[in-house]
Amino acid sequence: MQAKKKICFERAIFISWYCSLGDCAYCYMSTQKKLISEPDKARRTKASILAEAYLCKKLGWKIGFLSAGYGSYTAESILDICKSVCEITNEKIWLNIGALNESTIKKLSPYLEGICGAVETTNEKIRKKVAPSKPLAPIEKMYRICGKYRLKKSMTFIVGLGETIDDFGSLKNFIIKNKIDKIIFYALNPIKGTIFEGSKGPKIDYFVEWIRK
């Protein structure tokens, strides 16, 4: 008899709605950047972040990752949050706040299970259109540093940006090349004010096909 796999509910905790890049064509934060003159004020309070972490703990929900846009936090400012969340959950956490350098990863590593790269798509033609300021090279460099500190690696992938199922090969190669431990699939959620505003997002059968493969 095949062993049963454990399935759990995960919740991402979003800790800021500012992104220093702010030009990803699918992202809500791209519609907000020009409205934010003081990025520090676009961060959630530490108290509200820790309250959400506490609720997740009490409800038995795992924290998928702490997430923020590029440039929302310095190494010092995110370190305190990571440490405090770990104290609440009694578990190391995943972090998704952009492509991090080695000095930042080294400081955070005692509190991290792994780091997530916002890959979104491995189709380079589509990537240049939808994420022009987020090349893959810095993300892959971050993955290599993760290996040095024995941190796990995950990635996000958005279905519905214009790729086809024929692009699966490039995703598979990326996963193998970078030794990805975990992948988070999203179905495109068309955001008002972006180029996808009039889209309906991917059909469910197409979305499931990516996951199945």
Salt bridges, closest charged atoms under 4 A:
GLU10 OE1 - LYS182 NZ 3.09
GLU38 OE2 - LYS41 NZ 3.30
ASP40 OD1 - ARG43 NH2 3.56
GLU52 OE2 - ARG11 NE 2.67
GLU52 OE1 - ARG44 NH1 2.63
GLU76 OE2 - LYS107 NZ 2.74
ASP80 OD2 - LYS46 NZ 2.73
GLU91 OE1 - LYS62 NZ 3.50
GLU102 OE2 - LYS148 NZ 2.65
GLU113 OE2 - LYS152 NZ 3.33
GLU120 OE2 - LYS134 NZ 3.39
GLU140 OE2 - LYS177 NZ 3.11
GLU209 OE2 - ARG212 NH2 2.92
